[in-house]
Amino acid sequence: MRNCVLALVATMLSLSGCSRFERAATWVDQLAFAHLGGTLFTDPSRLSLKEIHLGDGTFTGREVIIEGRVAEVSQHGTYFVLTDDSARMLVVLTDLAGAAPVWATDTKPRAVRVLGTLESGQKGLPYVKAQAIDVVKDPASA
């Protein structure tokens, strides 16, 4: 049933104009990622933090999915640092609508999956501009 509804919405949006469809598809992908952990319309590259740091810059400007543990959250909730066994990555939240509820709770998420755009910052250091966050369930609390 859900697939039929999504197909109907996609068809209606595509008939109403290409730019509207792209904006709607982006919004649906962000919503689906935040709730289901995956996208429906796009196919972002799933990368490890090490792959990003050791890469030659070919992923800059592309949509990526990264996953790891939250090491640090800024005081105002505008960024956090994601870490895994191999590296750390800055994740900027300024373009992400609705990020505040994720960080406002007393039990901040330990592990997250992030959909975002890979950017190059000062001195060429990569960072991710988050579009959506999927909180990974902690196996210890289940």
C-alpha positions as CSV (number, residue, x, y, z in Angstrom):
1,M,0.0,0.0,0.0
2,R,2.8,2.4,0.9
3,N,4.5,1.8,-2.4
4,C,1.3,2.6,-4.3
5,V,0.9,5.8,-2.4
6,L,4.5,6.9,-3.0
7,A,4.2,6.0,-6.7
8,L,1.0,8.1,-7.0
9,V,2.6,11.0,-5.2
10,A,5.7,10.8,-7.4
11,T,3.6,10.7,-10.6
12,M,1.5,13.7,-9.6
13,L,4.6,15.7,-8.7
14,S,6.4,14.8,-11.9
15,L,3.4,16.0,-13.9
16,S,3.4,19.3,-12.0
17,G,7.0,20.3,-13.0
18,C,10.5,19.0,-12.8
19,S,11.9,21.4,-10.2
20,R,9.0,20.9,-7.9
21,F,9.4,17.1,-8.3
22,E,13.1,17.4,-7.4
23,R,12.4,19.5,-4.3
24,A,9.6,17.1,-3.3
25,A,11.8,14.0,-3.9
26,T,14.6,15.5,-1.8
27,W,12.1,16.2,1.0
28,V,10.6,12.7,0.8
29,D,14.2,11.2,0.8
30,Q,15.1,13.2,3.9
31,L,11.9,12.2,5.7
32,A,12.4,8.5,4.7
33,F,16.0,8.5,5.8
34,A,15.1,10.0,9.2
35,H,12.4,7.5,9.8
36,L,13.4,4.4,7.8
37,G,17.2,4.8,7.4
38,G,17.1,4.8,3.6
39,T,16.2,6.9,0.6
40,L,13.6,6.3,-2.0
41,F,14.5,8.5,-5.0
42,T,18.3,9.0,-4.7
43,D,21.2,6.6,-4.2
44,P,23.8,8.3,-2.0
45,S,27.2,6.7,-1.6
46,R,27.6,4.9,1.7
47,L,31.2,5.7,2.9
48,S,33.3,5.1,5.9
49,L,35.0,8.1,7.5
50,K,38.4,6.7,6.6
51,E,37.3,6.5,2.9
52,I,36.4,10.2,3.0
53,H,39.6,11.3,4.6
54,L,41.8,9.2,2.3
55,G,39.8,10.0,-0.8
56,D,41.1,12.2,-3.6
57,G,38.2,14.7,-3.3
58,T,36.0,13.0,-5.9
59,F,33.1,12.7,-3.5
60,T,33.0,16.5,-2.7
61,G,29.6,17.9,-3.4
62,R,27.9,14.5,-3.6
63,E,25.3,13.0,-1.3
64,V,26.8,10.5,1.2
65,I,25.7,8.4,4.1
66,I,28.0,8.0,7.0
67,E,27.6,6.2,10.3
68,G,29.3,6.3,13.7
69,R,29.2,7.2,17.3
70,V,28.5,10.8,18.5
71,A,31.7,12.0,20.2
72,E,30.8,15.6,20.8
73,V,27.8,17.9,20.3
74,S,28.2,21.7,20.1
75,Q,26.6,23.7,22.9
76,H,24.0,25.3,20.6
77,G,23.4,22.1,18.5
78,T,24.8,23.5,15.3
79,Y,27.3,20.7,14.7
80,F,28.5,17.4,16.2
81,V,31.6,15.2,15.7
82,L,31.0,11.7,14.5
83,T,33.6,9.0,15.1
84,D,34.2,5.4,14.2
85,D,37.1,3.0,14.6
86,S,39.2,4.8,11.9
87,A,38.5,8.5,11.9
88,R,36.4,11.5,13.1
89,M,34.2,13.8,11.0
90,L,32.6,17.1,11.5
91,V,28.8,17.1,10.8
92,V,27.2,20.6,10.3
93,L,23.6,20.9,11.3
94,T,22.8,24.4,10.2
95,D,20.9,23.4,7.1
96,L,19.0,20.6,8.8
97,A,15.5,21.6,9.8
98,G,14.3,19.8,12.9
99,A,17.7,18.7,14.3
100,A,17.0,20.3,17.7
101,P,14.7,17.6,19.0
102,V,17.4,14.9,18.4
103,W,19.8,16.7,20.7
104,A,17.3,18.3,23.1
105,T,16.5,15.0,24.9
106,D,18.3,13.9,28.1
107,T,19.3,10.7,26.4
108,K,21.4,11.9,23.5
109,P,21.8,9.3,20.7
110,R,25.1,7.4,20.9
111,A,25.1,6.3,17.3
112,V,23.6,7.9,14.2
113,R,23.5,7.5,10.5
114,V,23.7,10.8,8.6
115,L,22.5,11.6,5.1
116,G,24.3,14.7,3.8
117,T,26.5,16.5,1.3
118,L,30.2,16.1,1.5
119,E,31.9,19.5,1.5
120,S,35.5,20.8,1.7
121,G,36.3,23.2,4.4
122,Q,39.3,25.3,5.4
123,K,42.6,23.7,4.5
124,G,40.7,21.2,2.4
125,L,39.4,19.2,5.4
126,P,36.1,17.4,4.6
127,Y,32.9,17.8,6.5
128,V,29.3,16.8,6.0
129,K,26.4,19.2,5.8
130,A,23.6,17.1,7.2
131,Q,20.2,16.7,5.4
132,A,18.7,14.0,7.7
133,I,19.7,12.0,10.7
134,D,18.7,8.5,11.6
135,V,19.3,7.5,15.2
136,V,20.7,4.0,15.3
137,K,19.2,1.9,18.0
138,D,21.6,1.1,20.8
139,P,21.7,-2.8,21.1
140,A,22.4,-2.5,24.8
141,S,19.1,-0.7,25.5
142,A,17.0,-3.1,23.4
